[in-house]
Amino acid sequence: MNKINVLYEDNHIIVVEKPINMLSQSDNTKDQDLLTLVKEYIKEKYHKPGNVYIGLVHRLDRPVGGLMVFAKTSKAAKRLSEEIRSHQIKKTYLAIVEGLIEEDKGTYCDKILRLENGNSVINSQGKEAILDYQVLKRNKEQKKTLVKIFLKTGRHHQIRVQFAYHKHPLCGDQRYGKQDKTQIALYAYQLELVHPTTKETLKFKKLPPRIDHWTQFTVSSDVQ
């Protein structure tokens, strides 16, 4: 059976950890993707013949690891998609950014335009992009800041583009920051949602692996 980290599973949803540098769903590269792995996991675990239905309701950028929820029924997929649109699903990220952010917390409100080349930019013709951030710790020697980020909107490359625009690009961001061959220091560490059938509020948390920039902060004690 494929090795995927399942944090929660019932008849309606499955919450898993997306590994760093894995696609959320397949693309023209034909590289391994999480959606296919989840389908294979369900197929093998329950000995299901034929195709397995798994609904993709949100994505993470390929280099970004962290928590994702998938639907196991079309009804659950519809309800989770509605939660995404109405901002009932709350996604919280951890990131390490270049430079020392002076304010202990703040809000970025910009407009993001997605370009044909796959990048996004801050542009007045774009769509509204809002996030709140909270500084957890500053590393004055390395001149880096550990932040917790609460997404209010879900624009393409939103966190990466907004922090780069505000002079604090994410460490390891090969597209919008320094091209230093390290992994991007962005992790979808907390996911809160309303269960599509029981209506119970569920909250999941998974800390990033201690590699690259994450070794410079004691992340586990900072976010408990």
C-alpha positions as CSV (number, residue, x, y, z in Angstrom):
1,M,0.0,0.0,0.0
2,N,1.3,3.5,-0.8
3,K,2.8,5.3,2.0
4,I,0.7,8.4,2.6
5,N,0.2,10.1,6.0
6,V,-3.5,10.0,6.8
7,L,-4.6,12.2,9.7
8,Y,-8.3,11.4,9.5
9,E,-10.7,9.3,7.4
10,D,-14.3,8.4,7.5
11,N,-17.0,7.5,4.9
12,H,-17.1,11.1,3.6
13,I,-13.7,12.8,3.8
14,I,-10.0,12.0,4.1
15,V,-7.4,14.4,5.4
16,V,-3.8,13.7,4.4
17,E,-0.4,15.4,4.4
18,K,0.9,16.4,1.0
19,P,4.6,15.8,0.8
20,I,6.9,18.6,-0.2
21,N,7.4,18.8,-4.0
22,M,4.5,16.5,-4.9
23,L,1.7,17.6,-7.2
24,S,-1.7,18.0,-5.8
25,Q,-3.1,16.5,-9.0
26,S,-1.6,15.2,-12.2
27,D,-0.3,17.6,-14.9
28,N,1.5,17.2,-18.2
29,T,4.8,16.2,-16.4
30,K,3.1,12.9,-15.4
31,D,5.0,13.1,-12.1
32,Q,3.5,11.4,-9.0
33,D,0.5,13.3,-7.6
34,L,-1.3,13.1,-4.3
35,L,-4.8,12.7,-5.7
36,T,-3.8,9.5,-7.5
37,L,-2.0,8.2,-4.4
38,V,-5.2,8.8,-2.3
39,K,-7.3,6.9,-4.9
40,E,-4.8,4.0,-4.9
41,Y,-4.8,4.0,-1.1
42,I,-8.6,3.8,-0.9
43,K,-8.7,1.2,-3.7
44,E,-6.2,-1.1,-1.9
45,K,-7.4,-0.6,1.6
46,Y,-11.1,-1.4,0.8
47,H,-10.4,-3.7,-2.2
48,K,-12.5,-1.6,-4.4
49,P,-12.8,-2.7,-8.1
50,G,-12.8,-0.2,-10.9
51,N,-12.4,3.5,-10.5
52,V,-12.4,5.1,-7.1
53,Y,-14.1,8.5,-6.6
54,I,-12.0,11.1,-4.8
55,G,-13.0,14.8,-5.0
56,L,-10.3,17.4,-5.2
57,V,-11.6,20.6,-3.5
58,H,-8.5,22.6,-3.0
59,R,-4.8,22.5,-4.0
60,L,-1.3,23.3,-2.7
61,D,1.5,24.6,-4.9
62,R,3.8,21.7,-5.9
63,P,6.8,22.8,-3.7
64,V,4.5,23.4,-0.6
65,G,3.8,20.6,1.8
66,G,1.0,20.4,4.3
67,L,-2.6,19.4,5.0
68,M,-5.2,18.7,2.4
69,V,-8.8,17.4,2.6
70,F,-10.3,15.2,-0.1
71,A,-13.9,14.2,-0.5
72,K,-14.9,10.6,-0.8
73,T,-18.4,11.2,-2.2
74,S,-19.7,13.8,-4.7
75,K,-22.1,15.2,-2.0
76,A,-19.1,15.8,0.3
77,A,-17.2,17.4,-2.5
78,K,-20.0,19.8,-3.3
79,R,-20.4,20.8,0.4
80,L,-16.6,21.2,0.9
81,S,-16.4,23.3,-2.3
82,E,-19.2,25.5,-0.9
83,E,-17.1,25.8,2.4
84,I,-14.1,26.9,0.3
85,R,-16.2,29.6,-1.5
86,S,-17.7,30.9,1.8
87,H,-14.4,30.8,3.6
88,Q,-15.6,28.3,6.2
89,I,-12.6,26.2,5.6
90,K,-9.7,27.9,7.4
91,K,-6.2,27.3,6.2
92,T,-3.3,28.4,8.4
93,Y,0.3,28.4,7.1
94,L,3.8,28.6,8.6
95,A,6.4,30.4,6.7
96,I,10.0,31.7,7.1
97,V,10.6,34.9,5.2
98,E,13.7,37.0,4.4
99,G,14.3,40.0,6.6
100,L,13.0,41.0,10.0
101,I,9.3,42.0,10.0
102,E,9.0,44.9,12.5
103,E,5.2,44.6,13.3
104,D,4.1,41.7,15.5
105,K,1.1,41.2,13.3
106,G,-0.5,42.8,10.3
107,T,-2.7,42.4,7.2
108,Y,-1.7,42.5,3.5
109,C,-4.5,43.6,1.2
110,D,-3.5,43.7,-2.5
111,K,-4.7,42.8,-5.9
112,I,-3.2,39.8,-7.7
113,L,-3.2,39.2,-11.4
114,R,-2.4,35.8,-12.8
115,L,-0.2,35.9,-15.9
116,E,-0.3,33.5,-18.9
117,N,3.3,32.4,-18.1
118,G,2.2,30.8,-14.8
119,N,3.3,33.6,-12.5
120,S,1.2,36.1,-10.6
121,V,1.9,39.7,-9.8
122,I,0.5,42.6,-7.8
123,N,-1.6,44.6,-10.2
124,S,-4.6,46.9,-9.9
125,Q,-6.3,44.9,-12.6
126,G,-6.1,41.7,-10.4
127,K,-8.4,40.1,-7.9
128,E,-8.5,41.1,-4.2
129,A,-6.0,39.2,-2.1
130,I,-6.1,39.4,1.7
131,L,-4.1,37.6,4.4
132,D,-3.3,38.2,8.1
133,Y,0.0,37.3,9.6
134,Q,1.5,37.0,13.1
135,V,5.2,37.0,13.8
136,L,6.1,34.0,16.0
137,K,9.9,34.6,16.2
138,R,12.7,36.6,14.6
139,N,16.2,35.2,14.0
140,K,18.3,38.4,14.1
141,E,21.5,36.6,13.2
142,Q,20.1,35.1,10.0
143,K,17.8,38.1,9.5
144,K,14.7,35.9,9.0
145,T,11.2,35.9,10.5
146,L,8.9,33.0,11.3
147,V,5.3,33.9,10.7
148,K,1.9,32.3,11.0
149,I,-0.4,33.2,8.1
150,F,-4.2,33.2,7.9
151,L,-5.5,33.2,4.3
152,K,-8.6,35.2,3.8
153,T,-8.7,34.7,0.0
154,G,-7.2,31.9,-2.1
155,R,-5.4,33.6,-5.1
156,H,-2.8,31.9,-7.2
157,H,0.6,31.9,-5.4
158,Q,-1.0,34.4,-3.0
159,I,1.3,34.1,0.0
160,R,4.4,34.0,-2.1
161,V,3.5,37.0,-4.2
162,Q,2.3,39.2,-1.4
163,F,5.3,38.6,0.9
164,A,7.7,39.2,-2.0
165,Y,5.9,42.4,-2.9
166,H,6.1,43.6,0.7
167,K,9.9,43.1,0.7
168,H,9.9,39.8,2.6
169,P,10.1,37.0,0.1
170,L,9.7,33.4,1.4
171,C,13.0,31.6,2.1
172,G,13.6,29.0,-0.6
173,D,11.0,30.4,-3.0
174,Q,12.7,29.7,-6.4
175,R,10.1,31.7,-8.3
176,Y,9.6,34.9,-6.3
177,G,12.6,35.0,-4.0
178,K,16.3,33.9,-4.0
179,Q,17.2,31.0,-6.2
180,D,19.3,29.2,-3.6
181,K,18.3,25.6,-4.3
182,T,16.6,25.2,-0.9
183,Q,13.0,24.0,-0.3
184,I,10.4,26.8,0.1
185,A,9.8,27.5,3.7
186,L,6.0,27.5,3.5
187,Y,3.8,24.8,5.1
188,A,0.0,24.3,5.3
189,Y,0.2,23.3,8.9
190,Q,-3.4,23.7,10.2
191,L,-6.7,22.9,8.5
192,E,-10.1,23.7,10.1
193,L,-13.4,22.7,8.4
194,V,-17.0,21.8,9.1
195,H,-17.7,18.2,8.4
196,P,-20.0,18.0,5.3
197,T,-22.5,15.6,7.0
198,T,-22.1,15.7,10.8
199,K,-21.5,19.5,10.8
200,E,-18.9,19.0,13.5
201,T,-16.0,21.4,13.4
202,L,-12.7,19.5,12.8
203,K,-9.2,20.9,13.3
204,F,-6.0,19.2,12.2
205,K,-2.4,20.2,12.7
206,K,0.9,19.0,11.2
207,L,4.3,20.7,11.7
208,P,6.8,21.0,8.9
209,P,9.7,18.6,8.6
210,R,12.9,20.0,10.1
211,I,14.9,20.6,6.9
212,D,16.6,23.6,5.3
213,H,15.3,26.9,6.8
214,W,13.0,25.1,9.3
215,T,16.1,24.0,11.3
216,Q,16.7,27.7,12.3
217,F,13.6,27.9,14.4
218,T,12.1,25.7,17.2
219,V,8.9,25.5,15.3
220,S,7.2,23.0,17.6
221,S,7.2,25.2,20.6
222,D,6.3,28.4,18.7
223,V,2.9,27.2,17.4
224,Q,1.5,25.2,20.3
